[in-house]
């Protein structure tokens, strides 16, 4: 009985997925979204500049 209790405690303390993978994925996604936001801002500025320089 005690052996089963120890084994179940050890199993419940183990993460289903390694936390290091979660942390690195979060950092990757943050960098990806930051880059996308910057590219979107540059694209919007280019559209505004293009419209203001247009003769039509």
HELIX and SHEET records of a PDB file:
HELIX    1   1 UNK A    2  UNK A   13  1                                  12    
HELIX    2   2 UNK A   19  UNK A   53  1                                  35    
END                                                                             
